[in-house]
């Protein structure tokens, strides 16, 4: 998805979250910000980074969703249901 967006919109400079390219589900045309899936991010953190579900959730909220890096900060879509 990310590569398709970059190719389709070559004039837009997207701000990406490191290591989470597979979690991109789209972008907001108005603000030109990438949209990431929380459930896909959680899957990456658990499967690729070896975190437990709880560690991944804590990491997500503190280091990813809680990080503001300017007006192009990505949008994180809450599509993850907790047990």
C-alpha positions in Angstrom: 0.0 0.0 0.0 2.7 2.5 0.9 4.7 2.0 -2.3 1.5 2.4 -4.3 0.8 5.7 -2.5 4.3 7.0 -3.1 4.1 6.1 -6.8 0.6 7.5 -7.2 1.4 10.8 -5.4 5.0 11.6 -6.2 4.7 15.2 -5.2 3.7 14.4 -1.6 6.4 13.9 1.0 4.9 11.4 3.4 6.1 11.2 7.0 6.5 7.5 7.7 6.7 5.6 11.0 9.9 3.6 11.1 9.5 -0.1 10.5 5.7 0.0 10.1 5.3 0.3 6.3 3.1 -2.9 6.2 0.6 -1.2 8.6 -0.2 1.7 6.2 -3.9 1.5 5.1 -4.2 4.8 3.3 -3.8 8.5 3.6 -5.8 11.6 4.3 -6.0 13.8 1.1 -6.7 17.0 3.0 -3.7 16.9 5.4 -1.6 14.6 3.2 -0.9 12.3 6.2 -0.5 8.6 6.1 -3.0 6.4 8.0 -1.8 3.4 9.9 -3.8 0.5 11.2 -3.4 -0.1 14.9 -4.2 -3.8 14.6 -1.5 -4.2 11.9 1.0 -2.2 14.1 0.2 -4.5 17.0 0.8 -7.6 14.8 4.2 -6.2 13.7 5.3 -5.5 17.2 4.2 -8.9 18.5 5.4 -11.1 15.5 8.5 -9.2 14.3 9.7 -7.5 17.4 8.8 -10.3 19.8 6.7 -8.3 22.2 3.9 -9.7 24.3 0.4 -8.2 23.6 0.7 -6.0 26.7 4.2 -4.8 25.8 3.1 -4.0 22.3 0.1 -2.0 23.5 2.2 0.0 26.0 4.8 0.6 23.3 2.2 1.6 20.8 0.5 4.2 23.0 3.8 5.6 24.5 6.1 5.6 21.5 3.9 5.6 18.4 0.4 7.1 18.9 1.8 9.5 21.6 4.5 10.9 19.4 3.9 14.2 17.7 6.5 15.0 15.0 4.9 18.0 13.3 1.9 18.7 11.1 2.6 15.6 9.0 2.4 13.3 12.0 0.7 10.1 10.7 -2.9 9.2 11.7 -3.4 6.0 13.6 -6.7 4.3 13.1 -8.1 2.4 16.1 -9.2 -0.8 14.6 -7.9 -3.1 17.3 -10.3 -4.8 19.7 -9.0 -5.7 23.2 -10.0 -9.0 24.8 
